Amino acid sequence: MSKKIAVIGAGMAGLTVAKNLINKGFLVDIFDKGRGVGGRMSSRRTQWGYLDHGTQYFTVKNPLFQNYIAQNKENVKEWTGKFARWREEKLTKIEPENPRYVPILAMNNLCKNLGLNVTLQTRIISLEKSQTWTLMDENGQKYCDYDYVIITAPPQQTMDLLGNHSDITESIRELKMFACYSLMLIPEKKLNLDFDGIEFQHPILGWIAINDSKPLRGEKGSIIIQSNFSWTENNLEQTRENVGKILKKASEETLNIRFNRSLYESVHLWRYAIPQQTNDQGYYFDTLNNVGVCGDWCLKGNVESAFLSGYYLAEKIIESFS
Ligand SMILES: Cc1cc2nc3c(=O)[nH]c(=O)nc-3n(C[C@H](O)[C@H](O)[C@H](O)COP(=O)(O)OP(=O)(O)OC[C@H]3O[C@@H](n4cnc5c(N)ncnc54)[C@H](O)[C@@H]3O)c2cc1C
């Protein structure tokens, strides 16, 4: 009989592990607390186009990921923007080492295109193990009879879910994630910036992008401003309004620009944005308790790592049945 597997999280890692297991005949149910799929690969929908407030672009190096992107080539375009680095008060043009890619329209299109059914707006808050696994959501609803459970949440949340069900908690206890604020901005009048993406070494700023220099994201000159990790960590208690003001002021002073009134303005806090360390584990698999864990933080903290982590875990589970 086919094994029944629950996957918690419908970001790149969760959807990849799910898709590969489904292709091999496993029965897979996917749960996500969000309103849509994609996790940190998400975009805010506005009447002027989508704003990529999480992942900005991705690179493609590993042949497995190359192959996956090749299969999706009509939905993915190279972001042929002009890029720069701001360091020691100076802005310098850079040529990226690797092409930067984005899905057309919105970041999570790469995830949506997988066409998987996901039970959305369902936060799993606890797991119980008897012969099989039972998941419980925050409304007390139970989901039963899973042979395996796979968690793709950040390490801290994965530990909370695992509790004392698996020794995996011991291996991931020290793993931490940086937080990051993202300000989404559509100015009433377009700003003239010489670059489409700027990486900062700055006391407050981390990254600025002209969002609609990416394919099919409107024409209003939308901007994404992201804070740097250490400033974010020290300013987690700030109101969103203050954070917006601080990020705008820092950008104005640094780039010698002036923001006029905004058609749209919103700040999002990514509490678990990017792993603080690289990891070569790839994934975690507890064969005694039938639990798997994958996610970008099991490798290098980017979209390609999330894909590979999900892919490798699926391979491991498939192999254990062959
Ligand atoms: C601001 C920012 C900028 C970034 N920029 C880049 C970039 O330019 N290039 C790049 O390659 N990468 C970038 N990244 C990283 C990239 O977004 C991640 O590496 C990748 O999206 C991680 O995918 P994942 O599936 O591992 O995790 P996630 O996308 O975080 O997916 C985990 C999913 O689990 C769900 N979940 C968690 N807990 C529960 C629960 N208890 N119950 C139900 N669901 C749950 C979440 O809702 C989420 O959808 C950026 C990330 C951020 C935040």
The ligand as a Gaussian input file, in Angstrom:
#p B3LYP/6-31G(d) Opt

LIG

0 1
 C       13.998000      39.245000       2.530000
 C       14.526000      38.004000       1.859000
 C       15.337000      38.118000       0.730000
 C       15.824000      36.974000       0.104000
 N       16.556000      37.116000      -1.037000
 C       16.955000      36.006000      -1.701000
 C       17.594000      36.126000      -2.966000
 O       17.751000      37.224000      -3.496000
 N       17.998000      34.979000      -3.580000
 C       17.769000      33.729000      -3.050000
 O       18.101000      32.715000      -3.680000
 N       17.138000      33.601000      -1.860000
 C       16.729000      34.703000      -1.185000
 N       16.064000      34.572000      -0.003000
 C       15.960000      33.233000       0.593000
 C       14.871000      32.399000      -0.074000
 O       13.657000      33.093000       0.010000
 C       14.790000      31.081000       0.666000
 O       16.052000      30.445000       0.593000
 C       13.759000      30.083000       0.123000
 O       12.596000      30.723000      -0.307000
 C       13.472000      29.109000       1.261000
 O       12.511000      28.137000       0.888000
 P       12.047000      27.052000       1.972000
 O       11.015000      26.227000       1.330000
 O       13.247000      26.399000       2.544000
 O       11.435000      27.904000       3.171000
 P       10.154000      28.853000       3.191000
 O       10.006000      29.548000       1.903000
 O       10.299000      29.692000       4.411000
 O        8.948000      27.841000       3.363000
 C        8.550000      27.327000       4.607000
 C        7.034000      27.314000       4.613000
 O        6.603000      26.669000       5.812000
 C        5.438000      27.304000       6.251000
 N        5.308000      26.988000       7.696000
 C        6.222000      27.238000       8.661000
 N        5.766000      26.763000       9.846000
 C        4.552000      26.205000       9.592000
 C        3.580000      25.557000      10.423000
 N        3.779000      25.384000      11.733000
 N        2.438000      25.115000       9.846000
 C        2.217000      25.300000       8.512000
 N        3.099000      25.903000       7.695000
 C        4.252000      26.349000       8.228000
 C        5.681000      28.775000       5.964000
 O        4.458000      29.491000       5.866000
 C        6.422000      28.708000       4.626000
 O        5.519000      28.827000       3.530000
 C       15.525000      35.691000       0.622000
 C       14.697000      35.578000       1.739000
 C       14.187000      36.719000       2.347000
 C       13.244000      36.595000       3.503000

